[in-house]
């Protein structure tokens, strides 16, 4: 029996022209070509290279391969810094704008996750991988499969509900800058936990939650 299909993710975007002929345009993402699974030459090429048969190979160009990292960095850097800065402007009077900023960053991460859902539902997990210390076997790897997608959607959707509720719940004496910046930091840590594909990253993000 043949092994179950699984995707291979590459982070480079330079291919010989002879290989480029094996690829077709992905109808769901104009910047990401996908190997035609019905192309017998393509299947033969894969067997020569990796010795196994795969139904599809996703070739990610530079920039697009950081999609899972962007999901985490949006609340981790952009959300945390913006909410802390806006929340302290005018003595903390821009409470509504701070909540809108936190909600907008969360919506951005949620939109990126939803954009990856069709591939995940088709049985193709999204993989992002960078070599860190290959001599020690340490790499930076993120993975979005069905289970990770479910928890990531829960984190972002519940986060949106908390942001909406907190806007009317917090009193005028409460620091919205501190609250929303810590909420963004906590959300990023939780997303890092569910998307991490290595134990080291899992431990780092787990400690970040505290």
N, C-alpha and C positions, 0 to 999 in steps of 0.2 A: 504493500500500500504506500501511496505517496504521502509525504509529510503534509501537515495542514499548511495552507498558504500563510505567509507572513511578510510584512513589508521590510524592505531594506532602505534605510535612510542615509543619504549622503549629504555632506555639507559643502561640497565643491560644485563649481558650475562650469568647468572646462572639460569638454568632451571632444574626442575626434569626430570628424564629420561622418565617418563610416558608422559610428555608434549612434550619432544623432538621428540617422534615418530610421532607427528602430523605435523612435518615440513619437507620440502623438500629443496634441494639445489637450490639456485637461479641461473639460467643459465647465467644471465648477471653480477653477482657479486659473486665471489667465497667465499667471507667472510661474506655474509649477507644471512642467511636463510629466506625463505618466507613461510608463512603458505599456505598449499595447499588449494586453494579455492574449490576444488572438493571433499575434504575429509569431509564426513558427520560428522565424529567424531569430526573433528576440528571445524566445524560450531556449533555443539552442545556444545562443550567446551566453545566457545566464548559466546554463549547465556547464559550459566550458570554463566560466570564470569561477563559479562557486560550487559546482558539482551537485547542485540541488535544483529542483524545479519550484519556481515561485510564480504565482498568478499575476502579481503586479509589483512593480518597483516604483516607489515615489522618489523622484529626484528633486531635492530642495536646493534652489540657488542660494547664494550668500544673502544674508539678511532675513529671508523667510524662515530659515532653519532655527531662528531664535524665538519662534512664536510662543513657546511655553515659558521661556525666560521673560518675555515681555509681559505675560500674564502676571508673573510674580513681581516684576520690577515696577509696574504701574502703581500698585498701592505701596510698595516698599519704599520707593524713592519719590516719585511724583506726588502720590497721595499724601504721604507723611509730611513732606516738606511744604507742599502748598497749603494743606489744612492748618499746619502750625503757623505759617506765615500770615495767611489771611485771617485766621482766628485771633491774632494779636494786633491786627490793624485797628486803628481808632479805638484803642482800649477795649477790644473785643466786641464792638458793636455790629460787626458784619457777620452775625450769627447765621443768617439765612444763606449768605454767599458761601460760608464755610461748609454748611451742610450740602449745598448744591455741588461744590467742588468734590467733596467726598463721594457723593452719589454719582457724579460724572466719571470719576476714576473707576469706581466699582462697575459701572455700566460698561466702561471700556474693556475691562477684563472679562466681564460676562459676554460681551459681543464677540470677543476673540474665541472664547470657549465654544460658543454656539456655532461659530464658523467652522470649527473643527469637528463638530458633531457628525455630519454626514459621513466623513471618512471613518470615524470611530464606529458608527453604527454599521458600516460596511465591513467591519472586521479588520480594519487597518489602523492599529494604534499609531499615534504620532510620537516620534522619537527624536529627541534633541541630544546630541552628544558632543562633548569637547574633551580632548586629552588634557589633563592637568599635570599629574606626575606619573607618566606611563611606566617609568622604571619601578615604581612602587605599586602599580596597578590602581592608581587613584584617578578617577575621571569625574567630570561633571556631566551628569546624565539626568534627563527628565523624560517622563513617559506619560502619555495620556491615552488610557484605554477606557473601557466602559465603566469600570469601578471608579477610577480616578475622575472621570468626567462627572459621574453622579455626585461625588463628594465636592468637587470643585464648584459645580452649579449650586449645590446646597450652601456652600460658604458664601458665594457672591450674592445669591438671592436673599438669604437670611441677613447678610450684611446690609443690603439695601433696605430691608424692613427695619433694621435697628437704626440706621441713619435717619429714616423717615420718622420713626417714633421718637428718637432722641431730640429731634429738632423742637418738638412741642413739649417734651417731658422735662428737659433741662431748664433749670431756673436761670435767671439773668446773672446770678452770682457764680454759676458754674463756669469753668474754663472750657469753652468749646475747642480752643486750640489744642489743649492737652487731650481732651476726650477723643476728638476725631483723628488726631495724629496717632494716638495709641491704638485706636480702632483700625486704622489703615495698616499699622505695623503688625498688629495681631492677625489681620486678614491675610497679609502677605506671608506670614509665617505658616498659617494653616494651609494656604495654597501650596507653599513649598513642601509641606509634609506629604500631601496627597499626590503631588506631581514628581517627587523625588524618585529616582530609579537606582540610587545607591544608599547604603546604610549610613555613610558619612554625611551626605546631604540631609538625610532624614534626621540624624541626631542634631545637626546644626540648626535646622528649622524648628525642631522640637524644643531646643533650648531657647530659641528666639521667642517662642510663645510666652515665656515667663519674663 
